[in-house]
Amino acid sequence: MSQYDLNEGKPDRSLLRSRVFSRLREDILNGVYREGEELREMAVCEELGVSRTPVREALRQLELEGLVSIVPNRGAYVTGITGKDVADIYAIRALLEGLCARWATAHITKEQLERLEETIYLSEYHAGRGNAEQLTELDHQFHEILYEACDSKQLCRTLRDFHEYVKRMRKRTLSDHERGKEAVQEHKQIMEAIRDRDADRAEALTALHIRNAYATMVTNGFLENMP
């Protein structure tokens, strides 16, 4: 079996399809597969240790998400994320994450607030030392806590998908030392607004935080080589 065997424990069909989909989507978004590259069913089956059925179903789901284009009688080809996709995602995130912060002010628990504070404390430490890898992980944790705190399964699911789609871009942005430190301070201001139950301020600061992240991408030319 492949080292990436997803069939261990013989999960049901829907779970297996979900695992194959998640793995392929992660690889596409991480650049393992390049734009225009063909995803050959048999090669994917062999790599992941699964049959063709879950692979075909996963490819159809990826096509619905715009990450793959299936050409009849030819095969499935990687579409990936374009510069316009990134711009659209950040515009939508600015609105939805602002809403998330607004709702979090009403629903956040004491334990979640303490986790936010701890995340910010650790982020300040790593930002000051330029530890981009740790800072990226802590950035992810901060937003995950916010998603939980908004108390909406639908909003949480949507934002997690968007966050996953731009994971590589977020990592590049936070590798910029100055932007990394700015992002941590923005997180701190958002946390303080939520702690003070100031929904308007929390929403506005969060939307600004997302717009600032996108502006850094543009300024640093991170989108220039994207289709």
C-alpha positions as CSV (number, residue, x, y, z in Angstrom):
1,M,0.0,0.0,0.0
2,S,1.0,3.6,-0.5
3,Q,2.4,5.6,2.4
4,Y,-0.7,7.8,1.9
5,D,-3.1,4.9,2.0
6,L,-6.5,6.4,2.9
7,N,-8.4,3.1,2.9
8,E,-7.0,2.0,6.3
9,G,-9.8,0.8,8.6
10,K,-12.2,0.4,5.6
11,P,-14.2,3.7,6.0
12,D,-17.5,4.0,4.3
13,R,-17.7,5.4,0.8
14,S,-18.6,9.0,1.7
15,L,-15.8,9.2,4.2
16,L,-13.3,7.8,1.8
17,R,-14.4,10.2,-0.9
18,S,-14.0,13.0,1.6
19,R,-10.5,12.0,2.5
20,V,-9.4,11.7,-1.1
21,F,-11.0,15.1,-1.9
22,S,-9.3,16.7,1.1
23,R,-5.9,15.3,0.1
24,L,-6.2,16.3,-3.5
25,R,-7.4,19.8,-2.6
26,E,-4.6,20.3,-0.2
27,D,-2.0,19.2,-2.8
28,I,-3.5,21.5,-5.4
29,L,-3.6,24.5,-3.1
30,N,0.0,23.8,-1.8
31,G,1.3,23.7,-5.4
32,V,2.1,20.0,-5.5
33,Y,0.1,19.9,-8.8
34,R,0.7,22.8,-11.2
35,E,-1.9,24.6,-13.2
36,G,-2.8,22.7,-16.3
37,E,-1.3,19.4,-15.0
38,E,-3.4,16.3,-15.6
39,L,-4.7,14.4,-12.6
40,R,-4.5,10.8,-13.9
41,E,-7.0,8.6,-12.1
42,M,-4.9,5.5,-11.9
43,A,-1.8,7.4,-10.7
44,V,-3.9,9.0,-7.9
45,C,-5.4,5.6,-7.0
46,E,-2.0,4.1,-6.7
47,E,-0.6,7.0,-4.7
48,L,-3.5,7.1,-2.2
49,G,-4.1,3.4,-2.1
50,V,-7.8,3.6,-3.1
51,S,-10.1,2.4,-5.9
52,R,-11.2,4.6,-8.9
53,T,-14.7,5.3,-7.6
54,P,-13.7,7.7,-4.7
55,V,-11.1,9.4,-6.9
56,R,-13.7,10.1,-9.6
57,E,-16.1,11.4,-7.1
58,A,-13.5,13.6,-5.5
59,L,-12.5,15.0,-8.9
60,R,-16.1,15.9,-9.7
61,Q,-16.3,17.7,-6.3
62,L,-13.0,19.5,-7.1
63,E,-14.5,20.6,-10.4
64,L,-17.5,22.1,-8.6
65,E,-15.1,24.1,-6.4
66,G,-13.3,25.3,-9.5
67,L,-10.0,23.7,-8.8
68,V,-10.2,21.1,-11.6
69,S,-11.5,21.1,-15.1
70,I,-12.8,17.8,-16.4
71,V,-12.6,17.5,-20.2
72,P,-14.8,14.7,-21.6
73,N,-12.8,11.8,-23.1
74,R,-9.6,13.5,-22.1
75,G,-9.2,13.7,-18.3
76,A,-9.1,16.1,-15.3
77,Y,-6.8,19.1,-15.4
78,V,-5.7,21.3,-12.5
79,T,-7.2,24.8,-12.6
80,G,-6.0,26.0,-9.3
81,I,-6.3,29.5,-7.8
82,T,-6.0,32.6,-9.9
83,G,-5.0,36.1,-8.9
84,K,-8.7,37.1,-9.3
85,D,-9.7,34.2,-7.1
86,V,-7.5,35.5,-4.4
87,A,-8.8,39.0,-4.7
88,D,-12.4,37.7,-4.6
89,I,-11.7,35.5,-1.6
90,Y,-10.1,38.4,0.4
91,A,-13.0,40.8,-0.5
92,I,-15.5,38.2,0.7
93,R,-13.4,37.3,3.8
94,A,-13.3,41.0,4.8
95,L,-17.1,41.0,5.0
96,L,-17.6,37.5,6.5
97,E,-14.8,37.6,9.0
98,G,-16.1,41.0,10.1
99,L,-19.5,39.4,10.7
100,C,-17.8,36.5,12.5
101,A,-16.1,38.9,14.9
102,R,-19.4,40.8,15.5
103,W,-21.1,37.5,16.4
104,A,-18.2,36.4,18.5
105,T,-18.6,39.5,20.8
106,A,-22.0,38.0,21.8
107,H,-21.1,34.4,22.0
108,I,-17.4,34.0,23.0
109,T,-16.8,32.0,26.1
110,K,-14.3,32.8,28.8
111,E,-12.2,29.8,27.7
112,Q,-12.1,30.9,24.1
113,L,-11.1,34.4,25.1
114,E,-8.3,33.1,27.2
115,R,-7.1,31.0,24.2
116,L,-7.2,34.2,22.0
117,E,-5.1,36.0,24.6
118,E,-2.6,33.1,24.8
119,T,-2.3,32.9,21.0
120,I,-1.6,36.6,20.8
121,Y,1.0,36.4,23.6
122,L,2.8,33.6,21.7
123,S,2.5,35.5,18.4
124,E,4.1,38.6,19.8
125,Y,7.1,36.4,20.9
126,H,7.5,34.7,17.5
127,A,6.9,37.9,15.5
128,G,9.6,39.7,17.4
129,R,12.0,36.9,16.4
130,G,10.9,36.5,12.8
131,N,9.7,33.0,13.3
132,A,7.4,32.9,10.3
133,E,6.5,29.2,10.5
134,Q,5.3,29.4,14.1
135,L,3.6,32.8,13.4
136,T,1.6,31.2,10.5
137,E,0.4,28.4,12.7
138,L,-0.6,30.9,15.5
139,D,-2.4,33.0,12.9
140,H,-4.4,29.9,11.9
141,Q,-5.2,29.2,15.5
142,F,-6.4,32.8,16.1
143,H,-8.8,32.7,13.2
144,E,-10.0,29.2,14.2
145,I,-10.9,30.4,17.7
146,L,-12.8,33.3,16.2
147,Y,-14.7,30.9,13.9
148,E,-15.7,28.7,16.9
149,A,-16.7,31.8,18.9
150,C,-19.1,33.1,16.3
151,D,-21.4,30.2,17.2
152,S,-22.5,29.6,13.6
153,K,-21.8,26.3,11.9
154,Q,-22.5,27.7,8.5
155,L,-20.3,30.7,8.8
156,C,-17.5,28.7,10.4
157,R,-17.6,26.1,7.6
158,T,-17.5,28.8,4.9
159,L,-14.6,30.7,6.5
160,R,-12.6,27.6,7.0
161,D,-12.8,26.8,3.3
162,F,-11.7,30.3,2.4
163,H,-8.9,30.2,4.9
164,E,-7.7,26.9,3.4
165,Y,-7.8,28.2,-0.1
166,V,-5.3,31.0,0.6
167,K,-3.1,29.1,3.0
168,R,0.0,29.5,0.8
169,M,-0.6,33.2,0.4
170,R,-1.1,33.7,4.1
171,K,2.2,32.0,4.8
172,R,4.0,34.2,2.3
173,T,2.4,37.4,3.7
174,L,3.4,36.5,7.3
175,S,6.9,35.8,6.2
176,D,7.2,39.6,5.7
177,H,8.7,40.6,9.1
178,E,6.9,43.9,9.3
179,R,3.6,42.6,8.2
180,G,3.9,39.7,10.7
181,K,4.3,42.2,13.6
182,E,1.4,44.4,12.2
183,A,-0.9,41.4,11.9
184,V,-0.3,40.4,15.6
185,Q,-1.1,43.9,16.7
186,E,-4.3,43.8,14.6
187,H,-5.2,40.5,16.2
188,K,-4.7,42.1,19.6
189,Q,-7.0,45.0,18.8
190,I,-9.6,42.7,17.6
191,M,-9.4,40.6,20.7
192,E,-9.7,43.7,22.9
193,A,-12.8,44.8,21.1
194,I,-14.4,41.4,21.5
195,R,-13.4,41.3,25.1
196,D,-15.0,44.7,25.6
197,R,-18.2,43.5,23.8
198,D,-17.8,46.3,21.2
199,A,-19.3,44.6,18.2
200,D,-19.0,47.6,15.8
201,R,-15.3,48.0,16.5
202,A,-14.6,44.3,16.4
203,E,-16.3,44.0,13.0
204,A,-14.5,47.1,11.5
205,L,-11.0,46.0,12.8
206,T,-11.4,42.5,11.5
207,A,-12.4,43.7,8.0
208,L,-9.5,46.1,8.0
209,H,-7.2,43.2,9.1
210,I,-8.2,41.2,6.1
211,R,-7.9,44.1,3.7
212,N,-4.4,44.9,5.0
213,A,-3.3,41.3,4.4
214,Y,-4.4,41.5,0.8
215,A,-2.7,44.9,0.4
216,T,0.6,43.4,1.5
217,M,0.3,40.7,-1.1
218,V,-0.3,43.3,-3.8
219,T,2.5,45.6,-2.6
220,N,5.0,42.7,-2.4
221,G,4.1,41.4,-5.8
222,F,2.9,38.0,-4.5
223,L,0.2,37.8,-7.1
224,E,2.2,38.8,-10.1
225,N,3.1,35.2,-11.3
226,M,-0.4,33.9,-10.8
227,P,-2.7,33.3,-13.8
